[in-house]
Amino acid sequence: MPYASIEVLPPQIREHLPQQAREIYREAFNNAWEEYADSGERREGIAHRVAWAAVKRRYLKKGNAWVPL
């Protein structure tokens, strides 16, 4: 289900990504949720993969921190 704000993202996202990356994740997830509406039960998994791909285009994980590229 789409996320209304970054405060309601899953804890593993909220606690580890910087705010800008969380915003990217939320926007990409919500867009993918709409785009893949006909994907049935795979919809949520697809949306999460799309969201992570969007974050990884702008951020890199170094050690335990996500840093902008």
N, C-alpha and C positions, 0 to 999 in steps of 0.2 A: 504494500500500500504506500502511496506517496507520502513524503515527509513534509509537514507544514513548516517546519523550521529546523535549524541545525541543532537545536536543543533536544529534539526527539530522535535524532539519529541513534543507531545502535551504539552501546558503550565503547566497543572496540574502535569505532570511527571517532566518536566524540573525544575520547581520552588520548588518542594518539596523533590525530592530524591537526595541523595548525588551522586557525579559523578560515582563512582563504581556501584551503584545501577542502575543508568541510562544506563550504558553500559550493565549490565545484562539484563535490560528490553529490550533494543534495540535488542540485540542478540537473546533473547528468542522470541520476537515478530517476527523478520525476519525469524527465523527457523520455527515457527508455521505457518507463512504466506505461506511458501513453502509447508510444510507438509499437510496443510489442503486446498490445492488448489481446491479440488473438493467439497468444502462445500458451494459453492454459496455465497449468501448474508450473511450467518452466519460467513464467513471466518474471517472478521475483528474482530468481537466480540470474537471469539474463540482465535485468536492470542493475543488480549489484556488480556484475562483471563489467558492464558498460561504465558504471560510475567509477570503479577502480581504474579502468583504462584512462578515463578522463583525468583523474588525479595524477596518474603516472606520466602523463604527457607534460605536466607542469611541475611536478615534484619528484624528488629522488630520495630514497631512504638511505641515510648514512648512519650506521649504528642503530640507535633507537629513535633517531629524529628524522622527520621528513623536512627536507630543505628545498626551496625553490630552485629550479634549473637556471 
